[in-house]
C-alpha cells in the first residue's frame, strides 16, 4: 500500500487541472464520441409514431402542454420527454439534426454528472487506501468515460425515440449526486433537491422507479448508514429508512401510472403465452446477457427477437441461469473482502429488474437501451479499480476506453436510416421475422416494392403470427400492378392474427375502395375508427367512403373528427371544405 501511495503523486501532478475542469472533459469527450450520430435521420421505428406523424408535441402552447401531461401515447407517460421534443421543434422544426444534438448533449451531461457522483462515492469507498485526490479524479473520470463511450449506449443516444433514456438518466444521476451531498452536509435543501430530481426522472421514464432501492444500497455500501455497525433498526437506521418515504411514494405512484399507460398501449404479454417458468428463465438469461454484452460488446443489434415458446431448459437459458448463480455466489463469497463487487452486482440487477421479463411486453428478448442505468455501478467498479491499483490499471483502462470509442463509432452508422438499421439487424440474425418485416417496410418506403415483397414473404414465413409483417406485405404489394387482391388478402391475414389492428383495417379499406368494393370498404374504415380511435387517417377515409355514397353530412362529421385528432391534416381540411360547400 505504501508503494501505491508513492506512485499516486505522479498522476496527481499530471492531473493538476482544477477539479471543476474534469466534468467538462467528460462532457466534451463523450459528445465527441457520439459526434457521428448527428448525421442520422428519423427512424420510423417509434420515431414515426412519436414525432413524424404526431402534430401534438410541436410547440409549447397551452394545448401542447395539456397534451404532453395527459397523453400515454404508445404506452408511456413521459411529459418531460415531450417537453424536450416540443423545445426541439420550436428551435429546429423537423430537422433531425437538432433532435440528435439534444440526445448527444443530454448523454454527455449525464457522463459529466457521473464524474461528480463517482468522485464522491470513490472517496468514501476507498478511504482505506490513502488514494490521492489525483487518483480519485482519475478513477472518477474513467468511470464517467466508460459509461459514456460504451457501444451499448449507442441505441439510447443515436435513436431519437430513446430521448427518455438520456433525459431520465441525467435526472437519475442528479438525484444520486444531490442525495450524496445531503449525506455529506446534512443539507435539507440538497435532500429535497434529490426528491425533486427523482420526480423529474420519473416524468422522463418510469424505469427509474427502482432508484429508492439503489439509494438504500448506497446507504449500506459505501456510506455505511445501514447494516454493519450502523445496524438495521437503530434510531439512526430508522431515520435513514424514513428518508426514503418520499422516494418510495413517488416510485409507487409512477409504477401505477406506468402499468396503466402500458395497458392503454400494447399491454403485457399474457401468462398463457409466457408462463412463470418461462419468465424466470428469460429474467436470468437477460441478466447474463446484459453482463456479457457489457464486458464483450460484440454483435450489438437493435432487435434480439424472442422466439416462442420459451423452453427454460434450452442450453442458452440454462447457461444464463448458471452464469447468474456463479456471479452471485462469487459476489457473496467475497462480500467482506470486496464489498464493491456485491454492491455493483446488486445495483445492476435491481436496476434491470423492471425489464428482465417478469412483466414482459413486446417481441424482444433483450434491448441494449436497458443497460443505460444498469451500467452505472459497473462503471463505478472500474473507476475504483483504477483508483486503488494506480498506473497499471489506468493504462489498461485507457486502452479499453479507446476500444469502446472505436466500437461505438462502428455501431453508430447502423442508426443512420431505416434501411441501414434493419440491414444491420438482418445481417446479425437472418432468422428474425420482425427484423425482416421492418426491413421490408423500409424498402417499401424507398419504393423498392419487389425487394420489399421478397423480404416480407420471408418475414411471414418465419413468423406467421406476426400481424405487422402481413400488414407490411400488403403495403408492399398494393402499389404493384395487378397485385391489389393479394394486398387485400395480406391485410386480412393480419386481421386474422390481430382483429383489433386499426392500421390493417384502414389499409384493407383503401384496397377494397380502390377495387370498387365501396360497401365493404365502408365497413373496414368503420372498424378502423373503432379499433384505433386516434387515427385521423381512418376518420378521413371513412368520410370519403360516406361521401361516395352521398352521405355528405355524415362525411363532414368524420372530416371534423379527423381534424380534431390532427389539426394539420390538410387533406381532411380540404375534404371538409368541399363537404360544407355541398351542404350549403
Secondary structure by P-SEA (a helix, b strand, c coil): caaaaaaaaaaaaaacccaaaaaaaaaaaaaaaacccccccccccccccccccccccccccaaaaaaaacccccccccaaaaaaaaaaaacccccaaaaaaaaaaaaaaaaaaaaaaaaaaaaaaaccccccaaaaaaaaaaaaaaaaaccccccccccccaaaaaaaaaaaaaaaaaaaaaaacccaaaaaaaaaaaaaaaaacccccaaaaaaaaaaaccccccccccccccaaaaaaaaaaaaaaaaaaaaaaaaaaaaaacccccccccccaaaaaaaaaaaaaaaaaaaacccccccccccccccccccaaaaaaaaaaaaaaaaaaaaccccaaaaaaaaaaaaaaccccccccccccccccccccccaaaaaaaaaaaaaaacaaaaaaaaaaaaaaaaaaaaaaaaaccaaaaaaaaaaaccccaaaaaaaaaaaaaacaaaaaaaaaaaaaaaccccaaaaaaaaaaacccccaaaaaaaaaaaaaaaccccaaaaaaaaaaaaaacaaaaaaaaaaaaaaaccccaaaaaaaaaaaaaacaaaaaaaaaaaaaaacccaaaaaaaaaaaaaaac
